[in-house]
Amino acid sequence: MEFTYGNVVVFAVAAFLLAGVYSFVKQGLKIAALVVLVLAGLAVAGGVLWL
């Protein structure tokens, strides 16, 4: 496993999106939370494939 700046950035974006999911759920915006959760999943998958 080799971590590069690109990998770290992708995982940081995923963490940021997960924080957005929490925020949307807290506000009661479940559809928006689901959309952001899918985007976070894509970011994590992209980061894993990049490794």
Order of alpha helices (4+ residues) and beta strands (2+ residues): alpha-alpha
